[in-house]
Amino acid sequence: MNREQKNEVVLELQGKMKEYGNFYIADTSGLSVEKINNIRRKCFESGIEMKVAKNTLIKIAIEGLEGDSSDIFPALKGQSALLFSTVGNAPAKLIKSLRKGKEEKPALKGAYIDTAIFVGDNQLDALVNLKSRDELIGEIIGLLQSPAKNVVSALQSGGSTIAGIVKTLQERG
């Protein structure tokens, strides 16, 4: 691979990192071609893009991101597969589902989610439980709607009389 080809790979990786905002570094070493093809198929079905590149090129691409991302560099050892997703916890859920049983691979080496860095396979459960941006927005909207719904239901339950409203508010008190 010549210098021009390497620059193209770095630019492609940087573009994907900026486009998606989230990426995971997974260890797929020692897996058979059949298992890797299965991982690629599952990634495609889940809306996750998988790329394999040399660690030095991945490091150069990460250095081009805003902020200090050097904490993720220790994860760049051995064979590395990058998983790109717009949903922060989708690759973690996929990795966990692929490791059912006694299998240890693919292993999570590191993750970059909206400038937060997670290093090590022990972070997988925390990443699986991360809520996506849409889930958080839905929860906030639900919480904001809750008091309004309570007032409306209180007004409707007591009828249209002031005595009914006062009685209902007193009971909720």
PyMOL commands that place a pseudoatom at each C-alpha (Angstrom):
pseudoatom trace, name=CA, resn=MET, resi=1, chain=A, elem=C, hetatm=0, pos=[0.000, 0.000, 0.000]
pseudoatom trace, name=CA, resn=ASN, resi=2, chain=A, elem=C, hetatm=0, pos=[1.551, 3.284, -1.076]
pseudoatom trace, name=CA, resn=ARG, resi=3, chain=A, elem=C, hetatm=0, pos=[1.302, 6.645, 0.701]
pseudoatom trace, name=CA, resn=GLU, resi=4, chain=A, elem=C, hetatm=0, pos=[-1.571, 7.852, -1.499]
pseudoatom trace, name=CA, resn=GLN, resi=5, chain=A, elem=C, hetatm=0, pos=[-3.665, 4.759, -0.762]
pseudoatom trace, name=CA, resn=LYS, resi=6, chain=A, elem=C, hetatm=0, pos=[-2.976, 5.108, 2.957]
pseudoatom trace, name=CA, resn=ASN, resi=7, chain=A, elem=C, hetatm=0, pos=[-4.104, 8.756, 2.863]
pseudoatom trace, name=CA, resn=GLU, resi=8, chain=A, elem=C, hetatm=0, pos=[-7.322, 7.688, 1.129]
pseudoatom trace, name=CA, resn=VAL, resi=9, chain=A, elem=C, hetatm=0, pos=[-8.000, 5.104, 3.860]
pseudoatom trace, name=CA, resn=VAL, resi=10, chain=A, elem=C, hetatm=0, pos=[-7.316, 7.669, 6.609]
pseudoatom trace, name=CA, resn=LEU, resi=11, chain=A, elem=C, hetatm=0, pos=[-9.616, 10.232, 4.960]
pseudoatom trace, name=CA, resn=GLU, resi=12, chain=A, elem=C, hetatm=0, pos=[-12.349, 7.617, 4.529]
pseudoatom trace, name=CA, resn=LEU, resi=13, chain=A, elem=C, hetatm=0, pos=[-12.087, 6.583, 8.203]
pseudoatom trace, name=CA, resn=GLN, resi=14, chain=A, elem=C, hetatm=0, pos=[-12.131, 10.213, 9.385]
pseudoatom trace, name=CA, resn=GLY, resi=15, chain=A, elem=C, hetatm=0, pos=[-15.184, 10.856, 7.234]
pseudoatom trace, name=CA, resn=LYS, resi=16, chain=A, elem=C, hetatm=0, pos=[-17.008, 7.879, 8.758]
pseudoatom trace, name=CA, resn=MET, resi=17, chain=A, elem=C, hetatm=0, pos=[-15.997, 8.877, 12.291]
pseudoatom trace, name=CA, resn=LYS, resi=18, chain=A, elem=C, hetatm=0, pos=[-17.367, 12.376, 11.780]
pseudoatom trace, name=CA, resn=GLU, resi=19, chain=A, elem=C, hetatm=0, pos=[-20.486, 11.176, 9.931]
pseudoatom trace, name=CA, resn=TYR, resi=20, chain=A, elem=C, hetatm=0, pos=[-21.533, 8.607, 12.521]
pseudoatom trace, name=CA, resn=GLY, resi=21, chain=A, elem=C, hetatm=0, pos=[-20.130, 10.221, 15.679]
pseudoatom trace, name=CA, resn=ASN, resi=22, chain=A, elem=C, hetatm=0, pos=[-19.802, 6.762, 17.272]
pseudoatom trace, name=CA, resn=PHE, resi=23, chain=A, elem=C, hetatm=0, pos=[-17.423, 3.929, 16.571]
pseudoatom trace, name=CA, resn=TYR, resi=24, chain=A, elem=C, hetatm=0, pos=[-16.315, 0.755, 18.289]
pseudoatom trace, name=CA, resn=ILE, resi=25, chain=A, elem=C, hetatm=0, pos=[-13.014, -1.059, 17.960]
pseudoatom trace, name=CA, resn=ALA, resi=26, chain=A, elem=C, hetatm=0, pos=[-13.501, -4.821, 18.145]
pseudoatom trace, name=CA, resn=ASP, resi=27, chain=A, elem=C, hetatm=0, pos=[-11.060, -7.725, 18.196]
pseudoatom trace, name=CA, resn=THR, resi=28, chain=A, elem=C, hetatm=0, pos=[-11.967, -10.370, 15.620]
pseudoatom trace, name=CA, resn=SER, resi=29, chain=A, elem=C, hetatm=0, pos=[-8.617, -12.171, 15.566]
pseudoatom trace, name=CA, resn=GLY, resi=30, chain=A, elem=C, hetatm=0, pos=[-8.792, -15.929, 15.462]
pseudoatom trace, name=CA, resn=LEU, resi=31, chain=A, elem=C, hetatm=0, pos=[-12.307, -16.037, 14.047]
pseudoatom trace, name=CA, resn=SER, resi=32, chain=A, elem=C, hetatm=0, pos=[-12.985, -18.104, 10.955]
pseudoatom trace, name=CA, resn=VAL, resi=33, chain=A, elem=C, hetatm=0, pos=[-13.976, -16.496, 7.659]
pseudoatom trace, name=CA, resn=GLU, resi=34, chain=A, elem=C, hetatm=0, pos=[-17.482, -17.926, 8.141]
pseudoatom trace, name=CA, resn=LYS, resi=35, chain=A, elem=C, hetatm=0, pos=[-17.853, -16.225, 11.532]
pseudoatom trace, name=CA, resn=ILE, resi=36, chain=A, elem=C, hetatm=0, pos=[-16.511, -12.906, 10.242]
pseudoatom trace, name=CA, resn=ASN, resi=37, chain=A, elem=C, hetatm=0, pos=[-18.934, -13.048, 7.299]
pseudoatom trace, name=CA, resn=ASN, resi=38, chain=A, elem=C, hetatm=0, pos=[-21.727, -13.745, 9.797]
pseudoatom trace, name=CA, resn=ILE, resi=39, chain=A, elem=C, hetatm=0, pos=[-20.657, -10.662, 11.807]
pseudoatom trace, name=CA, resn=ARG, resi=40, chain=A, elem=C, hetatm=0, pos=[-20.662, -8.567, 8.623]
pseudoatom trace, name=CA, resn=ARG, resi=41, chain=A, elem=C, hetatm=0, pos=[-24.162, -9.835, 7.747]
pseudoatom trace, name=CA, resn=LYS, resi=42, chain=A, elem=C, hetatm=0, pos=[-25.484, -9.026, 11.236]
pseudoatom trace, name=CA, resn=CYS, resi=43, chain=A, elem=C, hetatm=0, pos=[-23.873, -5.574, 11.068]
pseudoatom trace, name=CA, resn=PHE, resi=44, chain=A, elem=C, hetatm=0, pos=[-25.593, -4.887, 7.763]
pseudoatom trace, name=CA, resn=GLU, resi=45, chain=A, elem=C, hetatm=0, pos=[-28.959, -6.036, 9.156]
pseudoatom trace, name=CA, resn=SER, resi=46, chain=A, elem=C, hetatm=0, pos=[-28.497, -3.758, 12.202]
pseudoatom trace, name=CA, resn=GLY, resi=47, chain=A, elem=C, hetatm=0, pos=[-27.495, -0.655, 10.247]
pseudoatom trace, name=CA, resn=ILE, resi=48, chain=A, elem=C, hetatm=0, pos=[-23.892, -0.866, 11.460]
pseudoatom trace, name=CA, resn=GLU, resi=49, chain=A, elem=C, hetatm=0, pos=[-20.993, -0.375, 9.073]
pseudoatom trace, name=CA, resn=MET, resi=50, chain=A, elem=C, hetatm=0, pos=[-17.911, -2.539, 9.594]
pseudoatom trace, name=CA, resn=LYS, resi=51, chain=A, elem=C, hetatm=0, pos=[-14.434, -1.618, 8.338]
pseudoatom trace, name=CA, resn=VAL, resi=52, chain=A, elem=C, hetatm=0, pos=[-11.073, -3.283, 8.865]
pseudoatom trace, name=CA, resn=ALA, resi=53, chain=A, elem=C, hetatm=0, pos=[-7.892, -1.205, 8.730]
pseudoatom trace, name=CA, resn=LYS, resi=54, chain=A, elem=C, hetatm=0, pos=[-4.361, -1.152, 10.073]
pseudoatom trace, name=CA, resn=ASN, resi=55, chain=A, elem=C, hetatm=0, pos=[-4.012, 0.209, 13.594]
pseudoatom trace, name=CA, resn=THR, resi=56, chain=A, elem=C, hetatm=0, pos=[-1.577, 2.934, 12.531]
pseudoatom trace, name=CA, resn=LEU, resi=57, chain=A, elem=C, hetatm=0, pos=[-4.097, 4.257, 9.979]
pseudoatom trace, name=CA, resn=ILE, resi=58, chain=A, elem=C, hetatm=0, pos=[-6.899, 4.111, 12.545]
pseudoatom trace, name=CA, resn=LYS, resi=59, chain=A, elem=C, hetatm=0, pos=[-4.696, 6.041, 14.986]
pseudoatom trace, name=CA, resn=ILE, resi=60, chain=A, elem=C, hetatm=0, pos=[-3.979, 8.751, 12.410]
pseudoatom trace, name=CA, resn=ALA, resi=61, chain=A, elem=C, hetatm=0, pos=[-7.715, 9.029, 11.645]
pseudoatom trace, name=CA, resn=ILE, resi=62, chain=A, elem=C, hetatm=0, pos=[-8.565, 9.334, 15.356]
pseudoatom trace, name=CA, resn=GLU, resi=63, chain=A, elem=C, hetatm=0, pos=[-5.907, 12.020, 15.818]
pseudoatom trace, name=CA, resn=GLY, resi=64, chain=A, elem=C, hetatm=0, pos=[-7.808, 14.077, 13.246]
pseudoatom trace, name=CA, resn=LEU, resi=65, chain=A, elem=C, hetatm=0, pos=[-10.915, 14.174, 15.471]
pseudoatom trace, name=CA, resn=GLU, resi=66, chain=A, elem=C, hetatm=0, pos=[-11.679, 17.184, 17.648]
pseudoatom trace, name=CA, resn=GLY, resi=67, chain=A, elem=C, hetatm=0, pos=[-10.520, 16.996, 21.246]
pseudoatom trace, name=CA, resn=ASP, resi=68, chain=A, elem=C, hetatm=0, pos=[-8.088, 14.646, 22.933]
pseudoatom trace, name=CA, resn=SER, resi=69, chain=A, elem=C, hetatm=0, pos=[-8.797, 11.048, 21.921]
pseudoatom trace, name=CA, resn=SER, resi=70, chain=A, elem=C, hetatm=0, pos=[-5.461, 9.574, 22.975]
pseudoatom trace, name=CA, resn=ASP, resi=71, chain=A, elem=C, hetatm=0, pos=[-7.115, 7.476, 25.726]
pseudoatom trace, name=CA, resn=ILE, resi=72, chain=A, elem=C, hetatm=0, pos=[-8.356, 5.046, 23.073]
pseudoatom trace, name=CA, resn=PHE, resi=73, chain=A, elem=C, hetatm=0, pos=[-4.895, 4.414, 21.573]
pseudoatom trace, name=CA, resn=PRO, resi=74, chain=A, elem=C, hetatm=0, pos=[-4.041, 1.485, 23.924]
pseudoatom trace, name=CA, resn=ALA, resi=75, chain=A, elem=C, hetatm=0, pos=[-6.961, -0.407, 22.316]
pseudoatom trace, name=CA, resn=LEU, resi=76, chain=A, elem=C, hetatm=0, pos=[-5.173, -0.327, 18.968]
pseudoatom trace, name=CA, resn=LYS, resi=77, chain=A, elem=C, hetatm=0, pos=[-3.225, -3.557, 19.291]
pseudoatom trace, name=CA, resn=GLY, resi=78, chain=A, elem=C, hetatm=0, pos=[-3.664, -6.729, 17.279]
pseudoatom trace, name=CA, resn=GLN, resi=79, chain=A, elem=C, hetatm=0, pos=[-6.355, -7.092, 14.637]
pseudoatom trace, name=CA, resn=SER, resi=80, chain=A, elem=C, hetatm=0, pos=[-8.948, -4.300, 14.768]
pseudoatom trace, name=CA, resn=ALA, resi=81, chain=A, elem=C, hetatm=0, pos=[-12.366, -4.018, 13.182]
pseudoatom trace, name=CA, resn=LEU, resi=82, chain=A, elem=C, hetatm=0, pos=[-14.217, -0.698, 13.326]
pseudoatom trace, name=CA, resn=LEU, resi=83, chain=A, elem=C, hetatm=0, pos=[-17.980, -0.682, 13.807]
pseudoatom trace, name=CA, resn=PHE, resi=84, chain=A, elem=C, hetatm=0, pos=[-19.714, 2.591, 12.889]
pseudoatom trace, name=CA, resn=SER, resi=85, chain=A, elem=C, hetatm=0, pos=[-23.254, 3.398, 13.999]
pseudoatom trace, name=CA, resn=THR, resi=86, chain=A, elem=C, hetatm=0, pos=[-25.474, 6.433, 14.512]
pseudoatom trace, name=CA, resn=VAL, resi=87, chain=A, elem=C, hetatm=0, pos=[-26.964, 4.723, 17.585]
pseudoatom trace, name=CA, resn=GLY, resi=88, chain=A, elem=C, hetatm=0, pos=[-24.396, 4.691, 20.394]
pseudoatom trace, name=CA, resn=ASN, resi=89, chain=A, elem=C, hetatm=0, pos=[-25.285, 1.336, 21.924]
pseudoatom trace, name=CA, resn=ALA, resi=90, chain=A, elem=C, hetatm=0, pos=[-26.159, -0.656, 18.762]
pseudoatom trace, name=CA, resn=PRO, resi=91, chain=A, elem=C, hetatm=0, pos=[-22.656, -2.134, 18.218]
pseudoatom trace, name=CA, resn=ALA, resi=92, chain=A, elem=C, hetatm=0, pos=[-22.446, -3.089, 21.926]
pseudoatom trace, name=CA, resn=LYS, resi=93, chain=A, elem=C, hetatm=0, pos=[-25.761, -4.932, 21.696]
pseudoatom trace, name=CA, resn=LEU, resi=94, chain=A, elem=C, hetatm=0, pos=[-24.581, -6.664, 18.528]
pseudoatom trace, name=CA, resn=ILE, resi=95, chain=A, elem=C, hetatm=0, pos=[-21.286, -7.753, 20.104]
pseudoatom trace, name=CA, resn=LYS, resi=96, chain=A, elem=C, hetatm=0, pos=[-23.133, -9.061, 23.160]
pseudoatom trace, name=CA, resn=SER, resi=97, chain=A, elem=C, hetatm=0, pos=[-25.599, -11.018, 21.007]
pseudoatom trace, name=CA, resn=LEU, resi=98, chain=A, elem=C, hetatm=0, pos=[-22.753, -12.518, 18.963]
pseudoatom trace, name=CA, resn=ARG, resi=99, chain=A, elem=C, hetatm=0, pos=[-21.026, -13.738, 22.137]
pseudoatom trace, name=CA, resn=LYS, resi=100, chain=A, elem=C, hetatm=0, pos=[-23.841, -15.903, 23.443]
pseudoatom trace, name=CA, resn=GLY, resi=101, chain=A, elem=C, hetatm=0, pos=[-22.497, -19.037, 25.024]
pseudoatom trace, name=CA, resn=LYS, resi=102, chain=A, elem=C, hetatm=0, pos=[-18.823, -19.446, 25.832]
pseudoatom trace, name=CA, resn=GLU, resi=103, chain=A, elem=C, hetatm=0, pos=[-17.440, -17.432, 22.925]
pseudoatom trace, name=CA, resn=GLU, resi=104, chain=A, elem=C, hetatm=0, pos=[-15.118, -14.574, 23.834]
pseudoatom trace, name=CA, resn=LYS, resi=105, chain=A, elem=C, hetatm=0, pos=[-14.918, -12.993, 20.382]
pseudoatom trace, name=CA, resn=PRO, resi=106, chain=A, elem=C, hetatm=0, pos=[-15.625, -10.519, 19.009]
pseudoatom trace, name=CA, resn=ALA, resi=107, chain=A, elem=C, hetatm=0, pos=[-14.180, -8.696, 21.982]
pseudoatom trace, name=CA, resn=LEU, resi=108, chain=A, elem=C, hetatm=0, pos=[-14.636, -5.004, 22.646]
pseudoatom trace, name=CA, resn=LYS, resi=109, chain=A, elem=C, hetatm=0, pos=[-11.320, -3.190, 22.614]
pseudoatom trace, name=CA, resn=GLY, resi=110, chain=A, elem=C, hetatm=0, pos=[-12.645, 0.350, 22.814]
pseudoatom trace, name=CA, resn=ALA, resi=111, chain=A, elem=C, hetatm=0, pos=[-15.485, 2.682, 21.934]
pseudoatom trace, name=CA, resn=TYR, resi=112, chain=A, elem=C, hetatm=0, pos=[-15.818, 6.362, 21.064]
pseudoatom trace, name=CA, resn=ILE, resi=113, chain=A, elem=C, hetatm=0, pos=[-19.338, 7.694, 21.656]
pseudoatom trace, name=CA, resn=ASP, resi=114, chain=A, elem=C, hetatm=0, pos=[-19.979, 11.419, 21.287]
pseudoatom trace, name=CA, resn=THR, resi=115, chain=A, elem=C, hetatm=0, pos=[-16.471, 12.298, 22.547]
pseudoatom trace, name=CA, resn=ALA, resi=116, chain=A, elem=C, hetatm=0, pos=[-16.709, 9.814, 25.476]
pseudoatom trace, name=CA, resn=ILE, resi=117, chain=A, elem=C, hetatm=0, pos=[-14.099, 7.057, 25.375]
pseudoatom trace, name=CA, resn=PHE, resi=118, chain=A, elem=C, hetatm=0, pos=[-14.541, 3.543, 26.779]
pseudoatom trace, name=CA, resn=VAL, resi=119, chain=A, elem=C, hetatm=0, pos=[-11.595, 1.140, 26.785]
pseudoatom trace, name=CA, resn=GLY, resi=120, chain=A, elem=C, hetatm=0, pos=[-11.705, -2.572, 27.513]
pseudoatom trace, name=CA, resn=ASP, resi=121, chain=A, elem=C, hetatm=0, pos=[-14.101, -5.473, 27.153]
pseudoatom trace, name=CA, resn=ASN, resi=122, chain=A, elem=C, hetatm=0, pos=[-15.302, -4.916, 30.744]
pseudoatom trace, name=CA, resn=GLN, resi=123, chain=A, elem=C, hetatm=0, pos=[-17.132, -1.788, 29.479]
pseudoatom trace, name=CA, resn=LEU, resi=124, chain=A, elem=C, hetatm=0, pos=[-19.474, -3.834, 27.252]
pseudoatom trace, name=CA, resn=ASP, resi=125, chain=A, elem=C, hetatm=0, pos=[-22.339, -4.076, 29.767]
pseudoatom trace, name=CA, resn=ALA, resi=126, chain=A, elem=C, hetatm=0, pos=[-22.207, -0.339, 30.473]
pseudoatom trace, name=CA, resn=LEU, resi=127, chain=A, elem=C, hetatm=0, pos=[-22.339, 0.394, 26.739]
pseudoatom trace, name=CA, resn=VAL, resi=128, chain=A, elem=C, hetatm=0, pos=[-25.262, -1.982, 26.187]
pseudoatom trace, name=CA, resn=ASN, resi=129, chain=A, elem=C, hetatm=0, pos=[-27.247, -0.106, 28.845]
pseudoatom trace, name=CA, resn=LEU, resi=130, chain=A, elem=C, hetatm=0, pos=[-26.463, 3.325, 27.375]
pseudoatom trace, name=CA, resn=LYS, resi=131, chain=A, elem=C, hetatm=0, pos=[-29.582, 5.033, 26.122]
pseudoatom trace, name=CA, resn=SER, resi=132, chain=A, elem=C, hetatm=0, pos=[-29.649, 6.506, 22.665]
pseudoatom trace, name=CA, resn=ARG, resi=133, chain=A, elem=C, hetatm=0, pos=[-30.347, 10.156, 22.082]
pseudoatom trace, name=CA, resn=ASP, resi=134, chain=A, elem=C, hetatm=0, pos=[-33.859, 9.395, 20.816]
pseudoatom trace, name=CA, resn=GLU, resi=135, chain=A, elem=C, hetatm=0, pos=[-34.640, 7.266, 23.884]
pseudoatom trace, name=CA, resn=LEU, resi=136, chain=A, elem=C, hetatm=0, pos=[-33.523, 10.082, 26.212]
pseudoatom trace, name=CA, resn=ILE, resi=137, chain=A, elem=C, hetatm=0, pos=[-35.584, 12.659, 24.331]
pseudoatom trace, name=CA, resn=GLY, resi=138, chain=A, elem=C, hetatm=0, pos=[-38.623, 10.353, 24.532]
pseudoatom trace, name=CA, resn=GLU, resi=139, chain=A, elem=C, hetatm=0, pos=[-38.190, 9.962, 28.285]
pseudoatom trace, name=CA, resn=ILE, resi=140, chain=A, elem=C, hetatm=0, pos=[-37.865, 13.717, 28.802]
pseudoatom trace, name=CA, resn=ILE, resi=141, chain=A, elem=C, hetatm=0, pos=[-40.986, 14.386, 26.743]
pseudoatom trace, name=CA, resn=GLY, resi=142, chain=A, elem=C, hetatm=0, pos=[-42.850, 11.743, 28.731]
pseudoatom trace, name=CA, resn=LEU, resi=143, chain=A, elem=C, hetatm=0, pos=[-41.762, 13.339, 32.002]
pseudoatom trace, name=CA, resn=LEU, resi=144, chain=A, elem=C, hetatm=0, pos=[-42.777, 16.785, 30.823]
pseudoatom trace, name=CA, resn=GLN, resi=145, chain=A, elem=C, hetatm=0, pos=[-46.179, 15.552, 29.659]
pseudoatom trace, name=CA, resn=SER, resi=146, chain=A, elem=C, hetatm=0, pos=[-46.896, 13.685, 32.882]
pseudoatom trace, name=CA, resn=PRO, resi=147, chain=A, elem=C, hetatm=0, pos=[-47.886, 16.682, 35.084]
pseudoatom trace, name=CA, resn=ALA, resi=148, chain=A, elem=C, hetatm=0, pos=[-50.117, 18.101, 32.350]
pseudoatom trace, name=CA, resn=LYS, resi=149, chain=A, elem=C, hetatm=0, pos=[-51.857, 14.750, 31.944]
pseudoatom trace, name=CA, resn=ASN, resi=150, chain=A, elem=C, hetatm=0, pos=[-52.442, 14.578, 35.696]
pseudoatom trace, name=CA, resn=VAL, resi=151, chain=A, elem=C, hetatm=0, pos=[-54.093, 18.005, 35.752]
pseudoatom trace, name=CA, resn=VAL, resi=152, chain=A, elem=C, hetatm=0, pos=[-56.263, 17.204, 32.730]
pseudoatom trace, name=CA, resn=SER, resi=153, chain=A, elem=C, hetatm=0, pos=[-57.346, 13.865, 34.179]
pseudoatom trace, name=CA, resn=ALA, resi=154, chain=A, elem=C, hetatm=0, pos=[-58.075, 15.502, 37.521]
pseudoatom trace, name=CA, resn=LEU, resi=155, chain=A, elem=C, hetatm=0, pos=[-60.234, 18.098, 35.834]
pseudoatom trace, name=CA, resn=GLN, resi=156, chain=A, elem=C, hetatm=0, pos=[-62.095, 15.471, 33.831]
pseudoatom trace, name=CA, resn=SER, resi=157, chain=A, elem=C, hetatm=0, pos=[-62.585, 12.996, 36.660]
pseudoatom trace, name=CA, resn=GLY, resi=158, chain=A, elem=C, hetatm=0, pos=[-64.338, 15.409, 38.987]
pseudoatom trace, name=CA, resn=GLY, resi=159, chain=A, elem=C, hetatm=0, pos=[-66.729, 16.669, 36.361]
pseudoatom trace, name=CA, resn=SER, resi=160, chain=A, elem=C, hetatm=0, pos=[-67.110, 20.277, 35.401]
pseudoatom trace, name=CA, resn=THR, resi=161, chain=A, elem=C, hetatm=0, pos=[-68.078, 21.516, 38.848]
pseudoatom trace, name=CA, resn=ILE, resi=162, chain=A, elem=C, hetatm=0, pos=[-65.689, 23.439, 41.036]
pseudoatom trace, name=CA, resn=ALA, resi=163, chain=A, elem=C, hetatm=0, pos=[-66.514, 21.172, 43.989]
pseudoatom trace, name=CA, resn=GLY, resi=164, chain=A, elem=C, hetatm=0, pos=[-65.421, 18.127, 41.990]
pseudoatom trace, name=CA, resn=ILE, resi=165, chain=A, elem=C, hetatm=0, pos=[-62.167, 19.810, 41.015]
pseudoatom trace, name=CA, resn=VAL, resi=166, chain=A, elem=C, hetatm=0, pos=[-61.420, 20.866, 44.592]
pseudoatom trace, name=CA, resn=LYS, resi=167, chain=A, elem=C, hetatm=0, pos=[-62.230, 17.372, 45.879]
pseudoatom trace, name=CA, resn=THR, resi=168, chain=A, elem=C, hetatm=0, pos=[-59.978, 15.710, 43.274]
pseudoatom trace, name=CA, resn=LEU, resi=169, chain=A, elem=C, hetatm=0, pos=[-57.094, 18.094, 43.947]
pseudoatom trace, name=CA, resn=GLN, resi=170, chain=A, elem=C, hetatm=0, pos=[-57.522, 17.538, 47.694]
pseudoatom trace, name=CA, resn=GLU, resi=171, chain=A, elem=C, hetatm=0, pos=[-57.347, 13.767, 47.229]
pseudoatom trace, name=CA, resn=ARG, resi=172, chain=A, elem=C, hetatm=0, pos=[-54.197, 14.071, 45.093]
pseudoatom trace, name=CA, resn=GLY, resi=173, chain=A, elem=C, hetatm=0, pos=[-52.825, 16.525, 47.633]
for i in range(1, 173): cmd.bond("trace and resi %d" % i, "trace and resi %d" % (i + 1))
show_as sticks, trace
zoom trace
